[in-house]
Amino acid sequence: MSGQTFFFSVLSVWVGFDIYLFLFHNRKVSEKLQEKRSKFVMLAFVLVGMFGAVIVDGKSKEVFLQPFLWYRFMGVGMMIFAVVVRTMVVRELGGAFAIDVGALPGQRLHTTGLFKVIRHPAYAAEIVGFLGLALVFNYPLSSVLAFALPTAGIIYRIFVEEKNLRQIFGKEYLLYSRRTWRLIPFVF
């Protein structure tokens, strides 16, 4: 199997999983606290980053078609990591997971498992996946777009979610925020 075939197989699973979540993991939450816009902002940043990286320059396609070296395979491995962690987060949250920001009445703040140290483990993994995508593209401008734009969209979404979580859980979320990191332990 060529590196490109392996890449497109993994990318198909990643995109397919995110489409599945986008279409089938919305639920009714308190209308007062539900926020729907940020998922579209994040999606736009991801799509522009991914497709912009491909169409930005004809040379980027030539470079992409070159044989995969170890670091490009490592990039695909990082994409697999993103899918695995995101799947684990969805399973861990169970019925509390949704694409729209909000909470069900009586929902508890989840602070165990993957959420014990990092408040947004799925987003952290997705950022690692986009860094992997940048390695796979192996072309400076394409790589920057493939990493920077989706990461900006994710960070925007994190701030929207955290504002909502502060409204929902109040002091409990504030205390949880003080003992955890958003994405990267000891950094952010």
C-alpha positions as CSV (number, residue, x, y, z in Angstrom):
1,M,0.0,0.0,0.0
2,S,1.4,3.4,-0.9
3,G,1.7,6.1,1.6
4,Q,-0.9,8.2,-0.2
5,T,-3.4,5.3,-0.1
6,F,-2.8,4.7,3.6
7,F,-3.2,8.5,4.2
8,F,-6.5,8.7,2.3
9,S,-7.8,5.6,4.1
10,V,-7.1,7.1,7.5
11,L,-8.4,10.5,6.4
12,S,-11.6,8.9,5.2
13,V,-12.1,7.3,8.6
14,W,-11.4,10.6,10.4
15,V,-13.7,12.7,8.2
16,G,-16.4,9.9,8.2
17,F,-16.3,9.8,12.0
18,D,-16.6,13.6,12.3
19,I,-19.5,13.6,9.8
20,Y,-21.2,10.9,11.8
21,L,-20.8,13.0,15.0
22,F,-21.9,16.2,13.3
23,L,-25.1,14.5,11.9
24,F,-26.1,12.2,14.7
25,H,-24.7,13.5,18.0
26,N,-26.9,16.5,18.5
27,R,-29.4,16.5,21.3
28,K,-31.9,18.7,22.9
29,V,-30.3,20.7,25.6
30,S,-31.5,23.7,27.6
31,E,-32.3,26.3,24.9
32,K,-31.1,29.0,27.2
33,L,-27.6,27.6,27.3
34,Q,-27.3,26.0,23.9
35,E,-24.9,27.4,21.4
36,K,-24.9,26.2,17.8
37,R,-22.8,28.7,15.8
38,S,-19.3,27.8,17.0
39,K,-19.5,24.3,15.4
40,F,-20.0,25.9,12.0
41,V,-17.2,28.4,12.6
42,M,-14.9,25.5,13.6
43,L,-16.0,23.5,10.6
44,A,-15.3,26.4,8.2
45,F,-11.8,26.8,9.6
46,V,-11.1,23.0,9.3
47,L,-12.4,22.8,5.7
48,V,-10.6,26.0,4.5
49,G,-7.4,24.7,6.2
50,M,-7.6,21.2,4.7
51,F,-8.8,22.2,1.2
52,G,-6.9,25.4,1.1
53,A,-3.8,23.4,1.8
54,V,-4.4,21.3,-1.3
55,I,-5.3,24.0,-3.8
56,V,-2.9,26.7,-2.6
57,D,-0.2,25.9,-5.1
58,G,0.3,23.4,-7.9
59,K,3.7,22.4,-6.4
60,S,2.0,21.2,-3.2
61,K,0.3,18.3,-5.2
62,E,3.6,17.3,-6.7
63,V,5.3,17.2,-3.3
64,F,2.3,15.2,-1.9
65,L,2.7,12.6,-4.6
66,Q,6.4,12.0,-3.7
67,P,7.1,8.7,-1.8
68,F,6.3,8.8,1.9
69,L,9.3,9.0,4.2
70,W,9.2,8.1,7.9
71,Y,8.0,11.5,9.1
72,R,5.0,11.4,6.7
73,F,4.0,8.0,8.1
74,M,4.4,9.4,11.6
75,G,2.0,12.2,10.5
76,V,-0.6,9.5,9.5
77,G,0.0,7.9,12.9
78,M,-0.8,11.2,14.5
79,M,-4.1,11.3,12.6
80,I,-4.9,7.8,13.8
81,F,-4.2,8.9,17.3
82,A,-6.7,11.8,16.9
83,V,-9.4,9.4,15.8
84,V,-8.7,7.0,18.6
85,V,-8.7,9.6,21.3
86,R,-11.8,11.3,19.9
87,T,-13.6,7.9,19.9
88,M,-12.5,7.3,23.5
89,V,-13.9,10.8,24.5
90,V,-17.3,10.1,22.9
91,R,-17.5,6.7,24.6
92,E,-16.4,8.2,28.0
93,L,-18.9,11.0,27.9
94,G,-21.7,8.7,26.6
95,G,-25.0,10.6,26.5
96,A,-23.4,13.8,27.7
97,F,-21.5,14.1,24.4
98,A,-23.0,16.4,21.8
99,I,-21.8,18.6,18.9
100,D,-23.9,21.5,20.1
101,V,-22.5,23.3,23.2
102,G,-24.9,22.9,26.2
103,A,-26.0,20.5,28.9
104,L,-28.9,18.4,29.7
105,P,-30.9,19.3,32.8
106,G,-29.2,17.6,35.8
107,Q,-26.0,16.8,33.8
108,R,-22.9,16.5,35.9
109,L,-19.5,18.0,35.1
110,H,-17.2,15.2,33.8
111,T,-13.8,15.4,35.5
112,T,-12.4,11.9,35.5
113,G,-10.7,9.6,33.0
114,L,-9.3,11.6,30.0
115,F,-10.6,14.8,31.6
116,K,-8.6,14.5,34.8
117,V,-5.7,16.5,33.6
118,I,-6.8,18.1,30.2
119,R,-10.2,19.8,29.9
120,H,-10.5,19.2,26.2
121,P,-8.8,15.9,25.3
122,A,-10.6,15.4,22.0
123,Y,-9.6,18.8,20.8
124,A,-6.0,18.3,21.9
125,A,-6.0,15.0,19.9
126,E,-7.5,16.7,16.9
127,I,-4.8,19.4,17.0
128,V,-2.2,16.5,17.1
129,G,-4.1,15.1,14.1
130,F,-3.8,18.3,12.2
131,L,-0.1,18.5,13.0
132,G,0.1,15.1,11.5
133,L,-1.8,16.3,8.4
134,A,0.8,19.1,8.1
135,L,3.6,16.5,8.1
136,V,1.9,14.5,5.5
137,F,1.4,17.5,3.2
138,N,5.2,18.1,3.4
139,Y,4.9,21.5,1.7
140,P,5.5,24.7,3.8
141,L,2.4,26.8,2.9
142,S,0.1,23.8,2.7
143,S,1.4,22.5,6.0
144,V,0.9,25.8,7.7
145,L,-2.7,26.1,6.4
146,A,-3.5,22.5,7.3
147,F,-2.4,23.0,10.9
148,A,-3.0,26.7,11.8
149,L,-6.5,27.2,10.5
150,P,-8.1,24.1,12.1
151,T,-6.2,24.9,15.3
152,A,-7.6,28.4,15.3
153,G,-11.1,27.1,14.8
154,I,-10.7,24.6,17.6
155,I,-9.3,27.2,20.0
156,Y,-12.3,29.5,19.2
157,R,-14.6,26.6,20.0
158,I,-12.8,25.9,23.3
159,F,-13.4,29.5,24.5
160,V,-17.1,29.3,23.5
161,E,-17.5,25.9,25.3
162,E,-15.7,27.2,28.4
163,K,-17.9,30.2,28.7
164,N,-20.9,28.0,28.4
165,L,-19.6,25.6,31.0
166,R,-18.9,28.4,33.4
167,Q,-22.5,29.5,33.1
168,I,-23.8,25.9,33.6
169,F,-21.5,24.7,36.4
170,G,-20.4,27.9,38.0
171,K,-17.9,27.5,40.8
172,E,-17.5,23.8,40.2
173,Y,-16.2,24.5,36.7
174,L,-14.0,27.3,38.0
175,L,-12.4,24.9,40.5
176,Y,-12.0,22.2,37.8
177,S,-10.3,24.8,35.5
178,R,-7.8,25.7,38.2
179,R,-6.5,22.1,38.6
180,T,-6.5,21.2,34.9
181,W,-5.0,22.4,31.6
182,R,-7.0,23.3,28.5
183,L,-5.0,21.3,26.0
184,I,-1.3,20.8,26.9
185,P,-0.2,20.1,30.5
186,F,2.1,22.7,31.9
187,V,1.7,24.9,28.8
188,F,-2.0,25.8,28.0
